[in-house]
Each structure stands twice: as structure tokens, then as C-alpha cells.
Amino acid sequence: MPIYNYQCQECGAQQEVWAKFDDPPPLCDACGKDALSRQVARTGFALKGGGWYAQGYGSSGSSSSSGGSGASGGGSD
């Protein structure tokens, strides 16, 4: 289950909640009211390893190291 950030609309307190996506918003820990809204948060993971877009996604494995710069600039020549 992911961790969601919430902010209370009444007192302004912020809290993190470990919950399912479709769980209702919890009560505020500071004031106890049902006035929390979900905040947009940055993700806490990085895509590492071969095959991701930054390492030449879509190119073959044998030419990914030599074709990295050529594949991105080939269309503008």
C-alpha cells in the first residue's frame, strides 16, 4: 500500500497515511475533524537498470552503448 500525504483544511496540520487508494480520508490527528485533503507528493523511487528510456529504451541490447548518442541526434542531421 502507498503512503499518502494529507493536509487538514481546518487547522493546516499535515500527516502521512499508509492506505489503499480508495480508502476514505482519515481524521486529522491534530484537531480530530474530517477535513483532510490529499496532497500531491513526489515519488520516492528511481528507475534503474537497462531498458529504461534514459538508457536507450527501444534499442537493441548490442547497440545500446554505441548507438545512444546517434539514436537521439539522427533525425536532425
C-alpha positions, 0 to 999 in steps of 0.5 A: 500500500502507498503512503499518502500525504494529507493536509487538514483544511481546518487547522493546516496540520499535515500527516502521512497515511499508509492506505489503499487508494480508495480508502476514505480520508482519515481524521486529522490527528491534530484537531480530530475533524474530517477535513483532510485533503490529499496532497500531491507528493513526489515519488520516492523511487528511481528507475534503474537498470537497462531498458529504461528510456534514459538508457536507450529504451527501444534499442537493441541490447548490442547497440545500446552503448554505441548507438545512444548518442546517434539514436537521439541526434539522427533525425536532425542531421 
